[in-house]
Amino acid sequence: MCLDCGCKLPDERHGDKRHIIMQDIVDAGKANENSADQTFQTIEETTRMVLEGKLQSNALKAASARA
């Protein structure tokens, strides 16, 4: 899927660059010299920590304030 909407199309941005696609994960991994699997694990762990309040995210805080 575009990894965020549930469409099950892993490479489709639907005309909107804000959608996350597999190429973004691959590219992020390359930037850190990590595999896509390692990158997914890091994203999962970091996201969990933010949602549990163990890490702060200014982006999430701003999005919550706008909602």
CHARMM internal coordinates of N, CA and C (Angstrom, degrees):
IC EDIT
DIST 1 N 1 CA 1.4490
DIST 1 CA 1 C 1.5017
ANGL 1 N 1 CA 1 C 108.71
DIST 1 C 2 N 1.2557
ANGL 1 CA 1 C 2 N 117.38
DIHE 1 N 1 CA 1 C 2 N 171.22
DIST 2 N 2 CA 1.4452
ANGL 1 C 2 N 2 CA 119.06
DIHE 1 CA 1 C 2 N 2 CA 174.89
DIST 2 CA 2 C 1.5284
ANGL 2 N 2 CA 2 C 108.57
DIHE 1 C 2 N 2 CA 2 C -67.67
DIST 2 C 3 N 1.3062
ANGL 2 CA 2 C 3 N 114.86
DIHE 2 N 2 CA 2 C 3 N 19.28
DIST 3 N 3 CA 1.4688
ANGL 2 C 3 N 3 CA 125.94
DIHE 2 CA 2 C 3 N 3 CA 174.52
DIST 3 CA 3 C 1.5233
ANGL 3 N 3 CA 3 C 114.37
DIHE 2 C 3 N 3 CA 3 C 64.97
DIST 3 C 4 N 1.3248
ANGL 3 CA 3 C 4 N 117.54
DIHE 3 N 3 CA 3 C 4 N -7.12
DIST 4 N 4 CA 1.4549
ANGL 3 C 4 N 4 CA 116.81
DIHE 3 CA 3 C 4 N 4 CA 179.43
DIST 4 CA 4 C 1.5214
ANGL 4 N 4 CA 4 C 113.99
DIHE 3 C 4 N 4 CA 4 C -133.32
DIST 4 C 5 N 1.3317
ANGL 4 CA 4 C 5 N 119.61
DIHE 4 N 4 CA 4 C 5 N -14.78
DIST 5 N 5 CA 1.4718
ANGL 4 C 5 N 5 CA 118.26
DIHE 4 CA 4 C 5 N 5 CA -176.80
DIST 5 CA 5 C 1.5190
ANGL 5 N 5 CA 5 C 113.54
DIHE 4 C 5 N 5 CA 5 C -107.54
DIST 5 C 6 N 1.3128
ANGL 5 CA 5 C 6 N 117.80
DIHE 5 N 5 CA 5 C 6 N -17.45
DIST 6 N 6 CA 1.4545
ANGL 5 C 6 N 6 CA 119.92
DIHE 5 CA 5 C 6 N 6 CA 178.67
DIST 6 CA 6 C 1.5145
ANGL 6 N 6 CA 6 C 114.79
DIHE 5 C 6 N 6 CA 6 C 94.67
DIST 6 C 7 N 1.3174
ANGL 6 CA 6 C 7 N 118.13
DIHE 6 N 6 CA 6 C 7 N 9.64
DIST 7 N 7 CA 1.4656
ANGL 6 C 7 N 7 CA 121.59
DIHE 6 CA 6 C 7 N 7 CA -176.34
DIST 7 CA 7 C 1.5307
ANGL 7 N 7 CA 7 C 113.53
DIHE 6 C 7 N 7 CA 7 C -74.69
DIST 7 C 8 N 1.3199
ANGL 7 CA 7 C 8 N 117.79
DIHE 7 N 7 CA 7 C 8 N -14.77
DIST 8 N 8 CA 1.4718
ANGL 7 C 8 N 8 CA 123.70
DIHE 7 CA 7 C 8 N 8 CA -179.13
DIST 8 CA 8 C 1.5332
ANGL 8 N 8 CA 8 C 112.42
DIHE 7 C 8 N 8 CA 8 C 67.82
DIST 8 C 9 N 1.3196
ANGL 8 CA 8 C 9 N 117.25
DIHE 8 N 8 CA 8 C 9 N 26.78
DIST 9 N 9 CA 1.4591
ANGL 8 C 9 N 9 CA 123.08
DIHE 8 CA 8 C 9 N 9 CA 175.66
DIST 9 CA 9 C 1.5270
ANGL 9 N 9 CA 9 C 107.61
DIHE 8 C 9 N 9 CA 9 C -116.64
DIST 9 C 10 N 1.3449
ANGL 9 CA 9 C 10 N 119.08
DIHE 9 N 9 CA 9 C 10 N 94.63
DIST 10 N 10 CA 1.4600
ANGL 9 C 10 N 10 CA 122.47
DIHE 9 CA 9 C 10 N 10 CA -168.35
DIST 10 CA 10 C 1.5254
ANGL 10 N 10 CA 10 C 115.87
DIHE 9 C 10 N 10 CA 10 C -65.89
DIST 10 C 11 N 1.3097
ANGL 10 CA 10 C 11 N 117.55
DIHE 10 N 10 CA 10 C 11 N -14.81
DIST 11 N 11 CA 1.4654
ANGL 10 C 11 N 11 CA 119.66
DIHE 10 CA 10 C 11 N 11 CA -176.75
DIST 11 CA 11 C 1.5225
ANGL 11 N 11 CA 11 C 113.24
DIHE 10 C 11 N 11 CA 11 C -118.91
DIST 11 C 12 N 1.3071
ANGL 11 CA 11 C 12 N 117.94
DIHE 11 N 11 CA 11 C 12 N 14.70
DIST 12 N 12 CA 1.4620
ANGL 11 C 12 N 12 CA 122.27
DIHE 11 CA 11 C 12 N 12 CA -173.79
DIST 12 CA 12 C 1.5290
ANGL 12 N 12 CA 12 C 111.37
DIHE 11 C 12 N 12 CA 12 C -105.46
DIST 12 C 13 N 1.3337
ANGL 12 CA 12 C 13 N 116.06
DIHE 12 N 12 CA 12 C 13 N 118.33
DIST 13 N 13 CA 1.4684
ANGL 12 C 13 N 13 CA 120.71
DIHE 12 CA 12 C 13 N 13 CA 178.23
DIST 13 CA 13 C 1.5248
ANGL 13 N 13 CA 13 C 112.86
DIHE 12 C 13 N 13 CA 13 C -89.96
DIST 13 C 14 N 1.2972
ANGL 13 CA 13 C 14 N 117.39
DIHE 13 N 13 CA 13 C 14 N -6.09
DIST 14 N 14 CA 1.4654
ANGL 13 C 14 N 14 CA 121.64
DIHE 13 CA 13 C 14 N 14 CA 179.97
DIST 14 CA 14 C 1.5279
ANGL 14 N 14 CA 14 C 112.43
DIHE 13 C 14 N 14 CA 14 C 56.93
DIST 14 C 15 N 1.3339
ANGL 14 CA 14 C 15 N 116.00
DIHE 14 N 14 CA 14 C 15 N 30.91
DIST 15 N 15 CA 1.4588
ANGL 14 C 15 N 15 CA 119.68
DIHE 14 CA 14 C 15 N 15 CA 178.69
DIST 15 CA 15 C 1.5224
ANGL 15 N 15 CA 15 C 114.60
DIHE 14 C 15 N 15 CA 15 C 75.26
DIST 15 C 16 N 1.3085
ANGL 15 CA 15 C 16 N 117.53
DIHE 15 N 15 CA 15 C 16 N 11.10
DIST 16 N 16 CA 1.4672
ANGL 15 C 16 N 16 CA 120.93
DIHE 15 CA 15 C 16 N 16 CA -177.46
DIST 16 CA 16 C 1.5313
ANGL 16 N 16 CA 16 C 108.30
DIHE 15 C 16 N 16 CA 16 C -132.28
DIST 16 C 17 N 1.3156
ANGL 16 CA 16 C 17 N 116.68
DIHE 16 N 16 CA 16 C 17 N 112.93
DIST 17 N 17 CA 1.4683
ANGL 16 C 17 N 17 CA 121.56
DIHE 16 CA 16 C 17 N 17 CA -175.15
DIST 17 CA 17 C 1.5292
ANGL 17 N 17 CA 17 C 113.68
DIHE 16 C 17 N 17 CA 17 C -64.08
DIST 17 C 18 N 1.3230
ANGL 17 CA 17 C 18 N 117.52
DIHE 17 N 17 CA 17 C 18 N -11.71
DIST 18 N 18 CA 1.4646
ANGL 17 C 18 N 18 CA 119.75
DIHE 17 CA 17 C 18 N 18 CA 179.38
DIST 18 CA 18 C 1.5206
ANGL 18 N 18 CA 18 C 112.87
DIHE 17 C 18 N 18 CA 18 C -75.03
DIST 18 C 19 N 1.3406
ANGL 18 CA 18 C 19 N 117.97
DIHE 18 N 18 CA 18 C 19 N -19.78
DIST 19 N 19 CA 1.4639
ANGL 18 C 19 N 19 CA 120.12
DIHE 18 CA 18 C 19 N 19 CA 176.66
DIST 19 CA 19 C 1.5243
ANGL 19 N 19 CA 19 C 109.98
DIHE 18 C 19 N 19 CA 19 C -67.47
DIST 19 C 20 N 1.3016
ANGL 19 CA 19 C 20 N 116.85
DIHE 19 N 19 CA 19 C 20 N 141.62
DIST 20 N 20 CA 1.4600
ANGL 19 C 20 N 20 CA 123.25
DIHE 19 CA 19 C 20 N 20 CA 179.73
DIST 20 CA 20 C 1.5222
ANGL 20 N 20 CA 20 C 108.19
DIHE 19 C 20 N 20 CA 20 C -91.90
DIST 20 C 21 N 1.3369
ANGL 20 CA 20 C 21 N 116.03
DIHE 20 N 20 CA 20 C 21 N 127.06
DIST 21 N 21 CA 1.4580
ANGL 20 C 21 N 21 CA 120.29
DIHE 20 CA 20 C 21 N 21 CA 178.54
DIST 21 CA 21 C 1.5309
ANGL 21 N 21 CA 21 C 109.81
DIHE 20 C 21 N 21 CA 21 C -120.99
DIST 21 C 22 N 1.3172
ANGL 21 CA 21 C 22 N 115.81
DIHE 21 N 21 CA 21 C 22 N 169.14
DIST 22 N 22 CA 1.4619
ANGL 21 C 22 N 22 CA 120.67
DIHE 21 CA 21 C 22 N 22 CA -178.11
DIST 22 CA 22 C 1.5262
ANGL 22 N 22 CA 22 C 112.36
DIHE 21 C 22 N 22 CA 22 C -57.05
DIST 22 C 23 N 1.3282
ANGL 22 CA 22 C 23 N 117.78
DIHE 22 N 22 CA 22 C 23 N -36.36
DIST 23 N 23 CA 1.4582
ANGL 22 C 23 N 23 CA 119.77
DIHE 22 CA 22 C 23 N 23 CA 180.00
DIST 23 CA 23 C 1.5198
ANGL 23 N 23 CA 23 C 111.12
DIHE 22 C 23 N 23 CA 23 C -60.39
DIST 23 C 24 N 1.3259
ANGL 23 CA 23 C 24 N 117.55
DIHE 23 N 23 CA 23 C 24 N -33.27
DIST 24 N 24 CA 1.4664
ANGL 23 C 24 N 24 CA 120.98
DIHE 23 CA 23 C 24 N 24 CA 176.82
DIST 24 CA 24 C 1.5267
ANGL 24 N 24 CA 24 C 110.86
DIHE 23 C 24 N 24 CA 24 C -62.91
DIST 24 C 25 N 1.3290
ANGL 24 CA 24 C 25 N 116.36
DIHE 24 N 24 CA 24 C 25 N -40.33
DIST 25 N 25 CA 1.4662
ANGL 24 C 25 N 25 CA 121.00
DIHE 24 CA 24 C 25 N 25 CA 179.41
DIST 25 CA 25 C 1.5246
ANGL 25 N 25 CA 25 C 109.88
DIHE 24 C 25 N 25 CA 25 C -67.79
DIST 25 C 26 N 1.3268
ANGL 25 CA 25 C 26 N 116.22
DIHE 25 N 25 CA 25 C 26 N -44.77
DIST 26 N 26 CA 1.4629
ANGL 25 C 26 N 26 CA 120.68
DIHE 25 CA 25 C 26 N 26 CA 178.57
DIST 26 CA 26 C 1.5254
ANGL 26 N 26 CA 26 C 110.24
DIHE 25 C 26 N 26 CA 26 C -60.27
DIST 26 C 27 N 1.3324
ANGL 26 CA 26 C 27 N 117.14
DIHE 26 N 26 CA 26 C 27 N -46.63
DIST 27 N 27 CA 1.4623
ANGL 26 C 27 N 27 CA 121.30
DIHE 26 CA 26 C 27 N 27 CA -179.37
DIST 27 CA 27 C 1.5248
ANGL 27 N 27 CA 27 C 112.09
DIHE 26 C 27 N 27 CA 27 C -64.16
DIST 27 C 28 N 1.3191
ANGL 27 CA 27 C 28 N 116.88
DIHE 27 N 27 CA 27 C 28 N -40.62
DIST 28 N 28 CA 1.4645
ANGL 27 C 28 N 28 CA 120.43
DIHE 27 CA 27 C 28 N 28 CA 177.97
DIST 28 CA 28 C 1.5221
ANGL 28 N 28 CA 28 C 110.44
DIHE 27 C 28 N 28 CA 28 C -63.13
DIST 28 C 29 N 1.3101
ANGL 28 CA 28 C 29 N 116.52
DIHE 28 N 28 CA 28 C 29 N -39.96
DIST 29 N 29 CA 1.4572
ANGL 28 C 29 N 29 CA 120.56
DIHE 28 CA 28 C 29 N 29 CA 177.18
DIST 29 CA 29 C 1.5186
ANGL 29 N 29 CA 29 C 111.47
DIHE 28 C 29 N 29 CA 29 C -61.88
DIST 29 C 30 N 1.3251
ANGL 29 CA 29 C 30 N 116.44
DIHE 29 N 29 CA 29 C 30 N -43.78
DIST 30 N 30 CA 1.4680
ANGL 29 C 30 N 30 CA 120.67
DIHE 29 CA 29 C 30 N 30 CA 178.77
DIST 30 CA 30 C 1.5270
ANGL 30 N 30 CA 30 C 110.91
DIHE 29 C 30 N 30 CA 30 C -61.91
DIST 30 C 31 N 1.3165
ANGL 30 CA 30 C 31 N 117.01
DIHE 30 N 30 CA 30 C 31 N -37.94
DIST 31 N 31 CA 1.4649
ANGL 30 C 31 N 31 CA 120.84
DIHE 30 CA 30 C 31 N 31 CA -179.81
DIST 31 CA 31 C 1.5176
ANGL 31 N 31 CA 31 C 111.35
DIHE 30 C 31 N 31 CA 31 C -62.30
DIST 31 C 32 N 1.3389
ANGL 31 CA 31 C 32 N 115.75
DIHE 31 N 31 CA 31 C 32 N -28.21
DIST 32 N 32 CA 1.4637
ANGL 31 C 32 N 32 CA 121.10
DIHE 31 CA 31 C 32 N 32 CA -179.27
DIST 32 CA 32 C 1.5205
ANGL 32 N 32 CA 32 C 112.57
DIHE 31 C 32 N 32 CA 32 C -107.32
DIST 32 C 33 N 1.3223
ANGL 32 CA 32 C 33 N 115.72
DIHE 32 N 32 CA 32 C 33 N 6.70
DIST 33 N 33 CA 1.4660
ANGL 32 C 33 N 33 CA 121.58
DIHE 32 CA 32 C 33 N 33 CA -176.20
DIST 33 CA 33 C 1.5271
ANGL 33 N 33 CA 33 C 111.11
DIHE 32 C 33 N 33 CA 33 C 57.16
DIST 33 C 34 N 1.3248
ANGL 33 CA 33 C 34 N 115.21
DIHE 33 N 33 CA 33 C 34 N 40.63
DIST 34 N 34 CA 1.4672
ANGL 33 C 34 N 34 CA 122.80
DIHE 33 CA 33 C 34 N 34 CA 178.59
DIST 34 CA 34 C 1.5193
ANGL 34 N 34 CA 34 C 110.10
DIHE 33 C 34 N 34 CA 34 C -119.29
DIST 34 C 35 N 1.3193
ANGL 34 CA 34 C 35 N 115.52
DIHE 34 N 34 CA 34 C 35 N 160.18
DIST 35 N 35 CA 1.4581
ANGL 34 C 35 N 35 CA 121.11
DIHE 34 CA 34 C 35 N 35 CA 174.11
DIST 35 CA 35 C 1.5304
ANGL 35 N 35 CA 35 C 109.43
DIHE 34 C 35 N 35 CA 35 C -77.85
DIST 35 C 36 N 1.3223
ANGL 35 CA 35 C 36 N 115.18
DIHE 35 N 35 CA 35 C 36 N 167.35
DIST 36 N 36 CA 1.4656
ANGL 35 C 36 N 36 CA 119.65
DIHE 35 CA 35 C 36 N 36 CA 175.02
DIST 36 CA 36 C 1.5276
ANGL 36 N 36 CA 36 C 110.09
DIHE 35 C 36 N 36 CA 36 C -61.60
DIST 36 C 37 N 1.3395
ANGL 36 CA 36 C 37 N 116.99
DIHE 36 N 36 CA 36 C 37 N -39.21
DIST 37 N 37 CA 1.4740
ANGL 36 C 37 N 37 CA 120.40
DIHE 36 CA 36 C 37 N 37 CA 177.84
DIST 37 CA 37 C 1.5216
ANGL 37 N 37 CA 37 C 111.56
DIHE 36 C 37 N 37 CA 37 C -59.90
DIST 37 C 38 N 1.3245
ANGL 37 CA 37 C 38 N 116.93
DIHE 37 N 37 CA 37 C 38 N -45.76
DIST 38 N 38 CA 1.4676
ANGL 37 C 38 N 38 CA 120.54
DIHE 37 CA 37 C 38 N 38 CA 179.04
DIST 38 CA 38 C 1.5223
ANGL 38 N 38 CA 38 C 110.63
DIHE 37 C 38 N 38 CA 38 C -63.34
DIST 38 C 39 N 1.3183
ANGL 38 CA 38 C 39 N 115.80
DIHE 38 N 38 CA 38 C 39 N -39.15
DIST 39 N 39 CA 1.4605
ANGL 38 C 39 N 39 CA 120.20
DIHE 38 CA 38 C 39 N 39 CA -179.95
DIST 39 CA 39 C 1.5266
ANGL 39 N 39 CA 39 C 110.63
DIHE 38 C 39 N 39 CA 39 C -64.64
DIST 39 C 40 N 1.3453
ANGL 39 CA 39 C 40 N 117.31
DIHE 39 N 39 CA 39 C 40 N -44.57
DIST 40 N 40 CA 1.4675
ANGL 39 C 40 N 40 CA 120.60
DIHE 39 CA 39 C 40 N 40 CA 175.99
DIST 40 CA 40 C 1.5217
ANGL 40 N 40 CA 40 C 111.01
DIHE 39 C 40 N 40 CA 40 C -58.62
DIST 40 C 41 N 1.3120
ANGL 40 CA 40 C 41 N 118.00
DIHE 40 N 40 CA 40 C 41 N -43.22
DIST 41 N 41 CA 1.4633
ANGL 40 C 41 N 41 CA 121.54
DIHE 40 CA 40 C 41 N 41 CA -179.87
DIST 41 CA 41 C 1.5273
ANGL 41 N 41 CA 41 C 111.06
DIHE 40 C 41 N 41 CA 41 C -62.15
DIST 41 C 42 N 1.3102
ANGL 41 CA 41 C 42 N 116.13
DIHE 41 N 41 CA 41 C 42 N -42.72
DIST 42 N 42 CA 1.4652
ANGL 41 C 42 N 42 CA 120.26
DIHE 41 CA 41 C 42 N 42 CA 179.60
DIST 42 CA 42 C 1.5227
ANGL 42 N 42 CA 42 C 110.74
DIHE 41 C 42 N 42 CA 42 C -65.17
DIST 42 C 43 N 1.3287
ANGL 42 CA 42 C 43 N 116.72
DIHE 42 N 42 CA 42 C 43 N -43.16
DIST 43 N 43 CA 1.4654
ANGL 42 C 43 N 43 CA 120.60
DIHE 42 CA 42 C 43 N 43 CA 178.18
DIST 43 CA 43 C 1.5221
ANGL 43 N 43 CA 43 C 110.12
DIHE 42 C 43 N 43 CA 43 C -61.93
DIST 43 C 44 N 1.3150
ANGL 43 CA 43 C 44 N 116.96
DIHE 43 N 43 CA 43 C 44 N -45.38
DIST 44 N 44 CA 1.4620
ANGL 43 C 44 N 44 CA 121.05
DIHE 43 CA 43 C 44 N 44 CA 179.77
DIST 44 CA 44 C 1.5278
ANGL 44 N 44 CA 44 C 111.61
DIHE 43 C 44 N 44 CA 44 C -60.87
DIST 44 C 45 N 1.3243
ANGL 44 CA 44 C 45 N 116.45
DIHE 44 N 44 CA 44 C 45 N -47.69
DIST 45 N 45 CA 1.4667
ANGL 44 C 45 N 45 CA 120.55
DIHE 44 CA 44 C 45 N 45 CA -178.68
DIST 45 CA 45 C 1.5250
ANGL 45 N 45 CA 45 C 111.57
DIHE 44 C 45 N 45 CA 45 C -64.33
DIST 45 C 46 N 1.3037
ANGL 45 CA 45 C 46 N 116.69
DIHE 45 N 45 CA 45 C 46 N -45.00
DIST 46 N 46 CA 1.4617
ANGL 45 C 46 N 46 CA 120.34
DIHE 45 CA 45 C 46 N 46 CA -178.79
DIST 46 CA 46 C 1.5195
ANGL 46 N 46 CA 46 C 111.15
DIHE 45 C 46 N 46 CA 46 C -66.01
DIST 46 C 47 N 1.3308
ANGL 46 CA 46 C 47 N 116.87
DIHE 46 N 46 CA 46 C 47 N -42.94
DIST 47 N 47 CA 1.4635
ANGL 46 C 47 N 47 CA 120.96
DIHE 46 CA 46 C 47 N 47 CA 178.45
DIST 47 CA 47 C 1.5208
ANGL 47 N 47 CA 47 C 110.89
DIHE 46 C 47 N 47 CA 47 C -61.19
DIST 47 C 48 N 1.3324
ANGL 47 CA 47 C 48 N 116.27
DIHE 47 N 47 CA 47 C 48 N -44.58
DIST 48 N 48 CA 1.4653
ANGL 47 C 48 N 48 CA 120.18
DIHE 47 CA 47 C 48 N 48 CA 178.82
DIST 48 CA 48 C 1.5274
ANGL 48 N 48 CA 48 C 110.17
DIHE 47 C 48 N 48 CA 48 C -59.57
DIST 48 C 49 N 1.3137
ANGL 48 CA 48 C 49 N 116.92
DIHE 48 N 48 CA 48 C 49 N -43.99
DIST 49 N 49 CA 1.4645
ANGL 48 C 49 N 49 CA 120.32
DIHE 48 CA 48 C 49 N 49 CA -178.98
DIST 49 CA 49 C 1.5243
ANGL 49 N 49 CA 49 C 111.61
DIHE 48 C 49 N 49 CA 49 C -64.34
DIST 49 C 50 N 1.3293
ANGL 49 CA 49 C 50 N 117.15
DIHE 49 N 49 CA 49 C 50 N -37.82
DIST 50 N 50 CA 1.4652
ANGL 49 C 50 N 50 CA 120.25
DIHE 49 CA 49 C 50 N 50 CA 177.19
DIST 50 CA 50 C 1.5230
ANGL 50 N 50 CA 50 C 109.85
DIHE 49 C 50 N 50 CA 50 C -65.51
DIST 50 C 51 N 1.3313
ANGL 50 CA 50 C 51 N 116.71
DIHE 50 N 50 CA 50 C 51 N -46.95
DIST 51 N 51 CA 1.4616
ANGL 50 C 51 N 51 CA 120.24
DIHE 50 CA 50 C 51 N 51 CA -178.61
DIST 51 CA 51 C 1.5190
ANGL 51 N 51 CA 51 C 112.72
DIHE 50 C 51 N 51 CA 51 C -65.37
DIST 51 C 52 N 1.3195
ANGL 51 CA 51 C 52 N 116.99
DIHE 51 N 51 CA 51 C 52 N -28.57
DIST 52 N 52 CA 1.4696
ANGL 51 C 52 N 52 CA 121.55
DIHE 51 CA 51 C 52 N 52 CA 177.21
DIST 52 CA 52 C 1.5274
ANGL 52 N 52 CA 52 C 111.96
DIHE 51 C 52 N 52 CA 52 C -83.74
DIST 52 C 53 N 1.3173
ANGL 52 CA 52 C 53 N 117.82
DIHE 52 N 52 CA 52 C 53 N -4.45
DIST 53 N 53 CA 1.4600
ANGL 52 C 53 N 53 CA 121.56
DIHE 52 CA 52 C 53 N 53 CA 179.41
DIST 53 CA 53 C 1.5178
ANGL 53 N 53 CA 53 C 114.29
DIHE 52 C 53 N 53 CA 53 C 82.50
DIST 53 C 54 N 1.3244
ANGL 53 CA 53 C 54 N 117.88
DIHE 53 N 53 CA 53 C 54 N 11.40
DIST 54 N 54 CA 1.4626
ANGL 53 C 54 N 54 CA 121.58
DIHE 53 CA 53 C 54 N 54 CA 179.58
DIST 54 CA 54 C 1.5215
ANGL 54 N 54 CA 54 C 112.06
DIHE 53 C 54 N 54 CA 54 C -82.54
DIST 54 C 55 N 1.3140
ANGL 54 CA 54 C 55 N 116.95
DIHE 54 N 54 CA 54 C 55 N -21.33
DIST 55 N 55 CA 1.4577
ANGL 54 C 55 N 55 CA 123.55
DIHE 54 CA 54 C 55 N 55 CA 174.69
DIST 55 CA 55 C 1.5138
ANGL 55 N 55 CA 55 C 107.99
DIHE 54 C 55 N 55 CA 55 C -131.44
DIST 55 C 56 N 1.3070
ANGL 55 CA 55 C 56 N 117.23
DIHE 55 N 55 CA 55 C 56 N 150.44
DIST 56 N 56 CA 1.4591
ANGL 55 C 56 N 56 CA 122.43
DIHE 55 CA 55 C 56 N 56 CA 178.52
DIST 56 CA 56 C 1.5222
ANGL 56 N 56 CA 56 C 110.14
DIHE 55 C 56 N 56 CA 56 C -100.31
DIST 56 C 57 N 1.3167
ANGL 56 CA 56 C 57 N 116.66
DIHE 56 N 56 CA 56 C 57 N 144.31
DIST 57 N 57 CA 1.4525
ANGL 56 C 57 N 57 CA 122.95
DIHE 56 CA 56 C 57 N 57 CA 174.94
DIST 57 CA 57 C 1.5203
ANGL 57 N 57 CA 57 C 109.01
DIHE 56 C 57 N 57 CA 57 C -130.01
DIST 57 C 58 N 1.3125
ANGL 57 CA 57 C 58 N 116.70
DIHE 57 N 57 CA 57 C 58 N 115.28
DIST 58 N 58 CA 1.4609
ANGL 57 C 58 N 58 CA 120.44
DIHE 57 CA 57 C 58 N 58 CA 177.80
DIST 58 CA 58 C 1.5225
ANGL 58 N 58 CA 58 C 110.98
DIHE 57 C 58 N 58 CA 58 C -63.75
DIST 58 C 59 N 1.3353
ANGL 58 CA 58 C 59 N 117.57
DIHE 58 N 58 CA 58 C 59 N -35.77
DIST 59 N 59 CA 1.4587
ANGL 58 C 59 N 59 CA 121.13
DIHE 58 CA 58 C 59 N 59 CA 179.79
DIST 59 CA 59 C 1.5213
ANGL 59 N 59 CA 59 C 110.91
DIHE 58 C 59 N 59 CA 59 C -64.20
DIST 59 C 60 N 1.3273
ANGL 59 CA 59 C 60 N 116.63
DIHE 59 N 59 CA 59 C 60 N -44.69
DIST 60 N 60 CA 1.4654
ANGL 59 C 60 N 60 CA 120.41
DIHE 59 CA 59 C 60 N 60 CA 179.69
DIST 60 CA 60 C 1.5191
ANGL 60 N 60 CA 60 C 110.73
DIHE 59 C 60 N 60 CA 60 C -67.13
DIST 60 C 61 N 1.3073
ANGL 60 CA 60 C 61 N 116.32
DIHE 60 N 60 CA 60 C 61 N -39.32
DIST 61 N 61 CA 1.4753
ANGL 60 C 61 N 61 CA 120.62
DIHE 60 CA 60 C 61 N 61 CA 179.00
DIST 61 CA 61 C 1.5232
ANGL 61 N 61 CA 61 C 109.85
DIHE 60 C 61 N 61 CA 61 C -62.47
DIST 61 C 62 N 1.3340
ANGL 61 CA 61 C 62 N 116.82
DIHE 61 N 61 CA 61 C 62 N -43.86
DIST 62 N 62 CA 1.4774
ANGL 61 C 62 N 62 CA 120.67
DIHE 61 CA 61 C 62 N 62 CA -179.86
DIST 62 CA 62 C 1.5203
ANGL 62 N 62 CA 62 C 110.94
DIHE 61 C 62 N 62 CA 62 C -66.05
DIST 62 C 63 N 1.3429
ANGL 62 CA 62 C 63 N 116.99
DIHE 62 N 62 CA 62 C 63 N -40.31
DIST 63 N 63 CA 1.4634
ANGL 62 C 63 N 63 CA 120.56
DIHE 62 CA 62 C 63 N 63 CA 179.21
DIST 63 CA 63 C 1.5283
ANGL 63 N 63 CA 63 C 110.27
DIHE 62 C 63 N 63 CA 63 C -64.63
DIST 63 C 64 N 1.3113
ANGL 63 CA 63 C 64 N 117.33
DIHE 63 N 63 CA 63 C 64 N -39.75
DIST 64 N 64 CA 1.4575
ANGL 63 C 64 N 64 CA 121.49
DIHE 63 CA 63 C 64 N 64 CA 179.62
DIST 64 CA 64 C 1.5205
ANGL 64 N 64 CA 64 C 110.96
DIHE 63 C 64 N 64 CA 64 C -66.36
DIST 64 C 65 N 1.3094
ANGL 64 CA 64 C 65 N 116.71
DIHE 64 N 64 CA 64 C 65 N -36.03
DIST 65 N 65 CA 1.4645
ANGL 64 C 65 N 65 CA 120.87
DIHE 64 CA 64 C 65 N 65 CA -179.93
DIST 65 CA 65 C 1.5317
ANGL 65 N 65 CA 65 C 111.25
DIHE 64 C 65 N 65 CA 65 C -68.37
DIST 65 C 66 N 1.3420
ANGL 65 CA 65 C 66 N 116.49
DIHE 65 N 65 CA 65 C 66 N -32.09
DIST 66 N 66 CA 1.4572
ANGL 65 C 66 N 66 CA 120.57
DIHE 65 CA 65 C 66 N 66 CA -179.81
DIST 66 CA 66 C 1.5263
ANGL 66 N 66 CA 66 C 112.33
DIHE 65 C 66 N 66 CA 66 C -78.61
DIST 66 C 67 N 1.3087
ANGL 66 CA 66 C 67 N 117.15
DIHE 66 N 66 CA 66 C 67 N -21.69
DIST 67 N 67 CA 1.4749
ANGL 66 C 67 N 67 CA 120.97
DIHE 66 CA 66 C 67 N 67 CA -175.07
DIST 67 CA 67 C 1.4954
ANGL 67 N 67 CA 67 C 113.21
DIHE 66 C 67 N 67 CA 67 C -74.74
END
COOR INIT
IC SEED 1 N 1 CA 1 C
IC BUILD
